Amino acid sequence: MFYLGIDVSKAKLDCALQRPDTDKRLNKTVANTPAGVNELLSWLQKHSVSKDQLHIIMEPTGVYHERAATALVDAGCTLSLVNPARVRSYANAIGITSKNDTINSVVLARYGAAETLAPWTPASPVASMLTALLARREALAEDIRREENRQEKALCALATPAAVMASLNESLVFLTKQLTELDRQIGDRIDSDPILKNNDRLLQSINGVGPRVAQRMNALMSTHSFDRAEALAAYLGLVPSERQSGTSVRGKARMSKMGPADVRGLLYMPAVVATRCNPQVKALYERLLARGKPKMVAIGAAMRKLAHLCFGVIHTQKPYDPNYKAV
């Protein structure tokens, strides 16, 4: 098996091809463009690397990896996207402390050879569009919060020019109109796709899950593959991270917070609501409080439980059952 590590940047792809059963490698740099990907495929063919003998390893880098990764999968290659933090830990473990594009590609190839990695499948165009719309909605909502804060400060100031107030008001009207239009497009996008529409219905059947959480979890699980509820919770950074060793180190377990902070933040208030209206989340929350756990620890567990329930309804394709006894 050949392992191809690709370090992605905006302009180029630095590639390292690990030959099977040997430490010898071949290096190649191509442009991060469709033409560059075609050049890479031709280079692999030149070196007699067949697609069924090739496993490509990449780190997700914002949006810059998406075009190349999708093109390589469409060409018939097996490709895995790996967590950059884990790759960095692996590099440190094997004694590679330096970091540049060429070294990173070599580390990715060696990591792929050492680990069993799940293949990545590109999201459907509809799911990708939904993700982009939701990201834009989050950015607009943040812009509105900032403008509202500026407006509040301007109103409290002793002498704010009328032109400043007018500018703030016009900005808020414009941004609010944009947000309303995005919400309409998001709803239309979900309604136009039978799978997304059904998943939205299933997610909103969970007590405590409203439209916004349903939309984000719907998009997340449509663009990422999770085989277990625990894998989803781990991706979101909702699993406890312990720090204990021997008899001297007794650190408190804390939420790992390794995943997307915006989705984690979005789950907070629904989890608080679910501790009152969702029987399974409420039972877990009250049980932890009765054991003397701090309130924030119990809420963190409620967030994790809510993520598990979201996975459950999508995985089983059945609406939430509040009488289901497994907690």
Secondary structure, DSSP 8 states (H G I E B T S, - for coil): -EEEEEEE-SSEEEEEEE-TTSS-EEEEEEESSHHHHHHHHHHHHHTT--GGGEEEEE---TTTTHHHHHHHHHTT-EEEE--HHHHHHHHHHTT-----HHHHHHHHHHHHHHS---------HHHHHHHHHHHHHHHHHHHHHHHHHHHHHHHHSS---HHHHHHHHHHHHHHHHHHHHHHHHHHHHHHHSHHHHHHHHHHHTSTT--HHHHHHHHHHHHHS--SSHHHHHHHTT-SEEEEEETTTEEEEEEE---S-HHHHHHHHHHHHHHHHH-HHHHHHHHHHHHTT--HHHHHHHHHHHHHHHHHHHHHHT----TT----
